[in-house]
Amino acid sequence: MVGKLHKTFSSKNEVLSGVLAPPEDALFPGYFQVMQESRFAESAFLQFSRETMQALQLGLQGVTAPKAAT
């Protein structure tokens, strides 16, 4: 699965041409820059995935799910 994700991510030009906030302004651009500097190596992709998921998890801690109106 990781291999397929890596292949898809690194082969799509439109994914690589977006504009992100400067790395010093947000977590995701910094993680992405590290992966980009490694030329999208598989090990960097795994590290990127782990770090961004951990940042997402930390960002969502304490956020409760919305409840449907009755």
C-alpha positions, 0 to 999 in steps of 0.5 A, a space after each residue: 500500500 505504501 509503495 502504491 501511495 508513494 508511486 502515485 504521489 511522486 508521479 503526479 505533477 499537479 501534486 508537486 506544483 501547488 503553493 504552500 505556506 512557507 515552512 516556518 509558518 506551518 508544520 505541513 510545508 516543513 515536512 513536505 520540504 524535507 520530503 521534496 529535498 530527498 527527491 521523494 525517496 520512499 523513506 522520506 515519504 514514510 517519515 512525512 506520512 508519520 509526522 503529518 499524521 502525528 501532527 494531525 492527531 495532536 491538532 485534533 485532540 480535544 476536538 469533539 465531533 459535531 452532533 446531529 440536530 434532533 
